[in-house]
Amino acid sequence: MSDFIVSARKYRPQTFDTVVGQKSITVTLKNAIKSDHLAQAFLFCGSRGVGKTTTARILAKTINCFNRTENIEACDQCDSCISFNTGSSLNVYELDAASNNSVDDIRSLIDQVRVSPQLGTHKVYIIDEVHMLSTQAFNAFLKTLEEPPKHAIFILATTEKHKIIPTILSRCQIFDFSRIRVKDISDHLAQISTKEEISADPEALHLIAMKADGALRDALSIFDQIVTFAGNTITYKNVLENLNILDYEYYFKVVEAAEKEDIPSALLILNDIYEKGFDGHNFITGLAEHFRNLLVCKDVRTASLLEVPEITQQRFIEQSKVIEASRIMRALSIVSKTDVDYKVSKNQRLLIEVALMQLCSLKQEQEKKNG
């Protein structure tokens, strides 16, 4: 039997300081522990893979630690920390509301809340996907959530805050977890690569981070997938092949062809994209993103909004210098309309080809207007 552990579990943060991309929340929680101003109920909201359940577990562990460090972190050595790390702690109770969402499940939880902790000062109840509770279960939970015993703390986690009834929201201290920035994810992947003795191109890790769309867990799953595919050397090309992503190079070439008013070259690039099995709609949305990046690069103040590697950012800046902003705006309008029309089009390839011809004719249009 293999001892392989997926990176999302192997490198799950164990302290507040190792939580990625949620510093304001972790600092607030540490200050609450330090000043002994802990709320009786917390609600952690945010999209998948941003650290809600991880932060809840770290909070539960740190609250009951007997020898917290000066930096308000769990010591990992006391009886409470050891029992937590081995999964035998009786002070932390986790409930998955997706599969335990009835009134009976909540009543069972309420019965447990009355029992005082045997080790440590608090019993912490983590309820994941809390929005899945039925309305009756929510109502049964209200009184206990508002006035729990002194030793009880509830941490509710959800990806869909809008589905939670207002009476529950009003009883909780709410923390909104943000999507994790691409740079934070790629930096974290770089640290893991070093620990695992894997050679990884920064551009490759950046591409994985972008594909993860703000979710660290997704990024780690993709990272494991790429390692399985490529071994101990991860290159930009490996990631492009495995994730079926269109290289930036295609978009730069299309824009160059448009600037040269070279319709045949643009159509040949599109043909190459189709022959490699890429979806036309992905190409159009990617091209729209490319023109958006060019527009952003027209001003040095907004250039930092680009979530691309530095080398690629420099290429965007260079290409944006040779195209007027008004022409980029017109190109964006053409590509956006193609994106909208794509699903209802009977000949989707022709639709994209016409769009490319229009892009290659923008200079002529502008000259006619100016002439």
HELIX and SHEET records of a PDB file:
HELIX    1   1 SER A    7  LYS A   10  1                                   4    
HELIX    2   2 PHE A   16  THR A   18  5                                   3    
HELIX    3   3 LYS A   23  SER A   35  1                                  13    
HELIX    4   4 LYS A   52  ASN A   64  1                                  13    
HELIX    5   5 ASP A   79  ASN A   85  1                                   7    
HELIX    6   6 VAL A  103  VAL A  113  1                                  11    
HELIX    7   7 VAL A  130  MET A  132  5                                   3    
HELIX    8   8 THR A  135  GLU A  146  1                                  12    
HELIX    9   9 LYS A  161  LYS A  163  5                                   3    
HELIX   10  10 PRO A  166  LEU A  169  1                                   4    
HELIX   11  11 VAL A  182  LYS A  195  1                                  14    
HELIX   12  12 PRO A  202  ALA A  212  1                                  11    
HELIX   13  13 LEU A  216  ALA A  230  1                                  15    
HELIX   14  14 TYR A  236  LEU A  243  1                                   8    
HELIX   15  15 TYR A  248  GLU A  259  1                                  12    
HELIX   16  16 ILE A  263  GLU A  275  1                                  13    
HELIX   17  17 GLY A  280  VAL A  296  1                                  17    
HELIX   18  18 ALA A  303  LEU A  305  5                                   3    
HELIX   19  19 GLU A  310  LYS A  321  1                                  12    
HELIX   20  20 ALA A  325  TYR A  342  1                                  18    
HELIX   21  21 GLN A  348  CYS A  360  1                                  13    
HELIX   22  22 LEU A  362  ASN A  370  1                                   9    
SHEET    1   A 5 VAL A  92  ASP A  96  0                                        
SHEET    2   A 5 LYS A 123  ASP A 128  1                                        
SHEET    3   A 5 ALA A 152  THR A 158  1                                        
SHEET    4   A 5 ALA A  41  CYS A  45  1                                        
SHEET    5   A 5 GLN A 173  ASP A 176  1                                        
SHEET    1   B 2 SER A 199  ALA A 200  0                                        
SHEET    2   B 2 THR A 233  ILE A 234  1                                        
END                                                                             
